[in-house]
Amino acid sequence: MGEMTDKLKAAANKTAGSVKDAVGDMTDNERLQAEGKAQKAKGDVQDVTGTVKGKLGNDI
């Protein structure tokens, strides 16, 4: 995957994670909150991966 693909997936995961986290908070659903936090963290990792690929080139 290239830099842009990783960045787009990161944005999607961060958005979905934020929604899950917020809904879990509003409904007192700890499991949903945890899933949201984990999905946001996954998005953060994908964002860093995309940045590294951008700096090093898409050949990696």
N, C-alpha and C positions, 0 to 999 in steps of 0.2 A: 504494500500500500504506500501511496505517496503522502507527502506532507499535507496536502489539502484534504485527502480522504480522512487522515487521522484527525485533523482539526475539525472537520464536519461531524465525525462520530463523537468527538469530545464534546462539542457543543450540544449535540442531541442527548448524550448521557448526562451532562450537567443539568440541562433543562428538565429532563424526565426525573432525575434524582431530586431536584429542588421541588418539583411538584409532589412527588411521593413523600418527601420529608415534610412538606407543609400540610398535606392531607393527613398524614400520620399524626402530626402534632395537633391538628384541629379535632381529630377523632379519637385522640389518646390511644392510637394504635402504634405501640412501640416497634412491632415487627416491620411495619410499613416505613416508619421513620428510619430504622436501621437500614432497610433496603435502599431508601433514598440517599442516605449518607454514603453507603457503599457505592452506589451508582455515580454519585458526584465525584467520589475519589477515583473511580475508574476513568471518568472524564478528565480529571486532572492529569492522570498518568498518560492518557492518550494525547492530551494537549502538549505535554512535555516531549513525548515521542515524536509528534509532528514537528515541533520546534527543532529537535535534534536532527531529524531527517532534512529539514530545510537548511540547516547550517552545513551538514555534511554532504548533502545531495541525496537524491532519491535512489541512489544505487545500493543503499544498504538494505 
